[in-house]
Amino acid sequence: MNITFSWSNSIGLVRTMLAMGTLLTLLFNPTEVLFDPNVLNEKTNLLRSYSFFFLFKNSLLTAKLVACTILIAVVWGIYPRFTGLLHWYVSYSFFAACTSIDGGDHITSVLSLLLVPLTLTDSRKSHWGTPVQATNTIRSFFARSFFVLIQLQVCVIYLHAFTGKLEAKEWLNGTATFYWLTHEYFGINEIFRPLLYKALANPYIVTFFTWGILVVEFVLAAGVLLDAQSKKRKYLLAMGISLHFGIFVVHGLASFLFATTAGLLMYLLPNGHQFNFAALKNTVSAMWPNIKPNKSNPIEERVLGLPRV
């Protein structure tokens, strides 16, 4: 059996989305909100004590700037072979030190670690570059193994999310979303409260959303059984992203949206999938209104050397 692996721009998009979630959190939150000195000074295990923000706990602003620089390099896609390991180190360090993390930070820490073997075997200068493929080599076997492991990890995330909810009677009787959405801290964004509170007054709507989430999580977990080339995977991808986008709109969890979308892309897209970003750019350009430039000023033409129109 031939073992083939392709390093395509879909892997690059996954890395970019994971890095964007952490980067935005670091950029838009003050250092004193993200990190508690008491936590950074407590005794902990060896791995955590050598994480980035623990090592530089006395100069957190500098550490934050360095971390952001690394994450920007990952987003930009330069030399994945070198930035892959640094990305995991920053992601894990943030997860280990931050006192206000969410599930997205945990997912990012795990996925960025599992992506390291894929980046170490990626010989491209940019993860947006031309796809590279290898067959029946140690390199392809190594990358393929961890690609499958990532897919299994994402499957387990959704399976655990589904089975874990079955232990709570509120999820079984269809009322869980009412309690989550009206929670003082985790509830609906204030902007949407007037509209959604009216909807939550209807028990049928509440039950539909509660059981609907359970169904989506179960179906996503079952997606691992589909053939890698099955068109149904794209429907599951759209379903999963829609679910997490709804969570983002309601709860404002941007890093969770980036992390789960990245995980779904690795889980449901076949290896080697290449996004046609050029076609997308052309489509957007075609939709943009064509505005004819005004005739240039003769003085500007003489000074700047601009041609007449």
PEMO-V230145 format. One record per residue. N is the residue number from 1. RES is the residue in one letter. SS is DSSP state (A for helix, B for strand, O for the rest). BURIAL is b if it has 24 or more other C-alpha atoms within 12 Angstrom, else e. D_LAST is the distance of its C-alpha to the last C-alpha in whole Angstrom. Layout:
N | RES | SS | BURIAL | D_LAST
N | RES | SS | BURIAL | D_LAST
This chain:
1 | M | O | e | 62
2 | N | O | e | 59
3 | I | O | e | 58
4 | T | B | b | 54
5 | F | B | b | 51
6 | S | B | b | 48
7 | W | B | b | 46
8 | S | O | b | 42
9 | N | A | b | 40
10 | S | A | b | 42
11 | I | A | b | 44
12 | G | A | b | 41
13 | L | A | b | 40
14 | V | A | b | 44
15 | R | A | b | 44
16 | T | A | b | 41
17 | M | A | b | 42
18 | L | A | b | 46
19 | A | A | b | 44
20 | M | A | b | 42
21 | G | A | b | 45
22 | T | A | b | 47
23 | L | A | b | 44
24 | L | A | b | 43
25 | T | A | b | 47
26 | L | A | b | 47
27 | L | A | e | 44
28 | F | O | e | 45
29 | N | O | e | 48
30 | P | O | e | 50
31 | T | A | b | 52
32 | E | A | e | 55
33 | V | A | e | 55
34 | L | A | b | 54
35 | F | B | b | 57
36 | D | O | e | 61
37 | P | A | e | 63
38 | N | A | e | 66
39 | V | A | e | 65
40 | L | A | b | 63
41 | N | O | e | 66
42 | E | O | e | 69
43 | K | O | e | 70
44 | T | O | e | 69
45 | N | O | e | 69
46 | L | A | e | 68
47 | L | A | e | 64
48 | R | A | b | 63
49 | S | A | e | 64
50 | Y | O | e | 62
51 | S | O | b | 59
52 | F | A | b | 56
53 | F | A | b | 57
54 | F | A | b | 60
55 | L | A | e | 60
56 | F | O | b | 58
57 | K | O | b | 59
58 | N | O | e | 60
59 | S | O | e | 56
60 | L | A | b | 54
61 | L | A | e | 51
62 | T | A | e | 51
63 | A | A | b | 52
64 | K | A | b | 49
65 | L | A | e | 46
66 | V | A | e | 47
67 | A | A | b | 48
68 | C | A | b | 44
69 | T | A | b | 43
70 | I | A | b | 45
71 | L | A | b | 44
72 | I | A | b | 40
73 | A | A | b | 41
74 | V | A | b | 42
75 | V | A | b | 39
76 | W | A | b | 37
77 | G | O | b | 39
78 | I | B | b | 40
79 | Y | O | b | 43
80 | P | A | b | 45
81 | R | A | b | 48
82 | F | A | b | 48
83 | T | A | b | 47
84 | G | A | b | 49
85 | L | A | b | 52
86 | L | A | b | 50
87 | H | A | b | 49
88 | W | A | b | 52
89 | Y | A | b | 54
90 | V | A | b | 52
91 | S | A | b | 52
92 | Y | A | b | 56
93 | S | A | b | 56
94 | F | A | b | 54
95 | F | A | b | 56
96 | A | A | b | 60
97 | A | A | b | 59
98 | C | B | b | 57
99 | T | O | e | 59
100 | S | O | b | 57
101 | I | O | b | 56
102 | D | O | b | 55
103 | G | A | b | 56
104 | G | A | b | 52
105 | D | A | b | 53
106 | H | A | b | 56
107 | I | A | b | 54
108 | T | A | b | 52
109 | S | A | b | 54
110 | V | A | b | 56
111 | L | A | b | 53
112 | S | A | b | 52
113 | L | A | b | 55
114 | L | A | b | 55
115 | L | O | b | 52
116 | V | A | b | 53
117 | P | A | b | 54
118 | L | A | b | 51
119 | T | A | b | 49
120 | L | A | b | 51
121 | T | O | b | 51
122 | D | O | b | 47
123 | S | O | b | 46
124 | R | O | b | 42
125 | K | O | b | 40
126 | S | B | b | 39
127 | H | O | b | 40
128 | W | O | b | 37
129 | G | O | b | 37
130 | T | O | e | 38
131 | P | O | b | 41
132 | V | B | b | 45
133 | Q | B | b | 48
134 | A | B | b | 51
135 | T | B | e | 54
136 | N | O | e | 58
137 | T | O | e | 58
138 | I | A | e | 59
139 | R | A | b | 55
140 | S | A | b | 55
141 | F | A | b | 58
142 | F | A | b | 58
143 | A | A | b | 54
144 | R | A | b | 55
145 | S | A | e | 59
146 | F | A | b | 57
147 | F | A | b | 54
148 | V | A | b | 57
149 | L | A | b | 59
150 | I | A | b | 55
151 | Q | A | b | 56
152 | L | A | b | 59
153 | Q | A | b | 59
154 | V | A | b | 56
155 | C | A | b | 59
156 | V | A | b | 61
157 | I | A | b | 59
158 | Y | A | b | 59
159 | L | A | b | 62
160 | H | A | e | 64
161 | A | A | b | 62
162 | F | A | b | 63
163 | T | A | e | 67
164 | G | A | e | 67
165 | K | A | b | 66
166 | L | O | e | 69
167 | E | O | e | 71
168 | A | O | e | 70
169 | K | A | e | 72
170 | E | A | e | 69
171 | W | A | b | 67
172 | L | A | e | 69
173 | N | O | e | 70
174 | G | O | b | 66
175 | T | O | b | 66
176 | A | A | b | 64
177 | T | A | b | 61
178 | F | A | b | 62
179 | Y | A | e | 64
180 | W | A | b | 61
181 | L | A | b | 58
182 | T | O | b | 60
183 | H | O | e | 61
184 | E | O | e | 61
185 | Y | O | e | 59
186 | F | O | e | 58
187 | G | O | b | 57
188 | I | O | b | 54
189 | N | O | b | 51
190 | E | O | e | 52
191 | I | O | e | 49
192 | F | O | e | 50
193 | R | A | e | 54
194 | P | A | e | 54
195 | L | A | e | 52
196 | L | A | e | 54
197 | Y | A | b | 58
198 | K | A | e | 58
199 | A | A | e | 57
200 | L | A | b | 60
201 | A | O | e | 62
202 | N | O | e | 63
203 | P | A | e | 65
204 | Y | A | e | 63
205 | I | A | e | 60
206 | V | A | b | 61
207 | T | A | b | 63
208 | F | A | b | 60
209 | F | A | b | 58
210 | T | A | b | 61
211 | W | A | b | 62
212 | G | A | b | 59
213 | I | A | b | 58
214 | L | A | b | 61
215 | V | A | b | 60
216 | V | A | b | 57
217 | E | A | b | 58
218 | F | A | b | 61
219 | V | A | b | 59
220 | L | A | b | 56
221 | A | A | b | 59
222 | A | A | b | 60
223 | G | A | b | 57
224 | V | A | b | 58
225 | L | A | e | 60
226 | L | O | e | 57
227 | D | O | e | 56
228 | A | O | e | 54
229 | Q | O | e | 51
230 | S | O | e | 52
231 | K | O | e | 50
232 | K | A | e | 52
233 | R | A | b | 51
234 | K | A | b | 47
235 | Y | A | e | 49
236 | L | A | b | 51
237 | L | A | b | 48
238 | A | A | e | 46
239 | M | A | b | 50
240 | G | A | b | 50
241 | I | A | b | 47
242 | S | A | e | 47
243 | L | A | b | 50
244 | H | A | b | 49
245 | F | A | e | 46
246 | G | A | e | 48
247 | I | A | b | 51
248 | F | A | b | 48
249 | V | A | e | 47
250 | V | A | b | 50
251 | H | A | b | 51
252 | G | O | b | 48
253 | L | O | b | 49
254 | A | A | b | 46
255 | S | A | b | 48
256 | F | A | b | 50
257 | L | A | b | 47
258 | F | A | b | 45
259 | A | A | b | 49
260 | T | A | b | 50
261 | T | A | b | 46
262 | A | A | b | 46
263 | G | A | b | 50
264 | L | A | b | 49
265 | L | A | b | 47
266 | M | A | b | 49
267 | Y | A | b | 52
268 | L | A | b | 50
269 | L | O | b | 48
270 | P | O | b | 49
271 | N | O | b | 49
272 | G | O | b | 46
273 | H | O | b | 44
274 | Q | O | b | 40
275 | F | O | b | 37
276 | N | O | e | 34
277 | F | A | e | 32
278 | A | A | e | 29
279 | A | A | e | 29
280 | L | A | e | 30
281 | K | A | e | 27
282 | N | A | e | 25
283 | T | A | e | 27
284 | V | A | e | 26
285 | S | A | e | 22
286 | A | A | e | 22
287 | M | A | e | 24
288 | W | O | e | 21
289 | P | O | e | 19
290 | N | O | e | 16
291 | I | O | e | 14
292 | K | O | e | 10
293 | P | O | e | 8
294 | N | O | e | 8
295 | K | O | e | 6
296 | S | O | e | 7
297 | N | O | e | 10
298 | P | A | e | 11
299 | I | A | e | 14
300 | E | A | e | 12
301 | E | A | e | 10
302 | R | A | e | 14
303 | V | A | e | 16
304 | L | A | e | 14
305 | G | O | e | 12
306 | L | O | e | 9
307 | P | O | e | 6
308 | R | O | e | 4
309 | V | O | e | 0
